[in-house]
Amino acid sequence: MQENINNIKESLVRDLESVNKPQDIVDLKAKYVGKSGCITELTKNMRDLSIEEKKTVGMLVNEVKNYANDLISKKEEEINNAILNEKLNKESIDITLPSKKIKRGSLHPMTRMVEEFEDLFVSMGFTVFEGPELESDENCFQKLNIPKGHPARDAQDTFYLKDEVENFLLRSQTSTAQVRAMEANEEKGPIRIVCPGKVYRRDEDATHSHQFMQIEGLVIDKNISMADLKGTLEVMMKRILGEKTQVRFRPSFFPFTEPSVEVDVTCFKCGGKGCSLCKQTGWIEVLGAGMVHPDVLTMSGYDPKVYQGFAFGTGIDRMAMFKYNIPDIRTIYGNDIRFIEQFDRKDED
Ligand code: PHE
């Protein structure tokens, strides 16, 4: 018996030397410790032995079985590790490979325009001021020198709320921010703000939408003159529409500014020569502006003898339509992804 066992051990050690793949391990297990393996065979004739003999043989067989299992599983681990290492070496990641192209989103042209305006004005020392879209008649009209019944209301007398909240409407102009900014300034000191936001009017055609965006500017300080207004607007137009842009001021009328101007820029399509976009005039009207009316200053708590100011308001959609050559304003609000995709970070690539 002992001799048998020694032979088995020796043969196992020899066999192990030539083992080098997982199948060899399977075969080895079958040969030694499997159901009909040679170690299991040793117990075959146990039945004929005495109890004492059974004990000794049992112990010997168990011992050789453990011995075989230990050696085989050690070898199995070695083989598995070798396979894993080989795999890791082969599969090293090539970090120089180009990555898969990830589809990036794009900013809506309105967001982009608003950010452009904000960056510009913040760089000139303005702060961004926001006001609500639902506004009182008082802030939208009365405190801007447009009392009830004033003809200037006609073009903007639009989306009012029903009885419960009488005299509230969707703001028709961002000029409401002038009132709000002046009233919010408790010291009644200098102000420099821009207020971008949505406004609502009873309009609907290719160049007018019932909802559009404006940006309002307001500067209040001592010794503010028309020259400050002109300088600021010239910088704004050149930055937004290109350095070649020329700016022209025409006298106009707004109830909340005196004097008032309308501002034209040279047509960016023809550069001022005259084309269908500018109706052969070479100029395109882009904004309204003026010196804040003394009554407007007074109504919001400023002394017009001490403080002056200028204000301007322009349509952001209109600017975007010119800048990006968008023929129909309604596409800006249509949420058609094919429209928005055309602004896919073009100028950043
Ligand atoms: N709120 C005016 C408009 O919507 C524009 C404007 C703003 C005019 C500020 C003068 C001063 O037409």
Residues whose N, C-alpha, C, O or C-beta is under 5 A from the ligand:
A	BS01	LIG	S172 Q173 S175 F254 T257 G288 A289 G290 A311 F312 G313
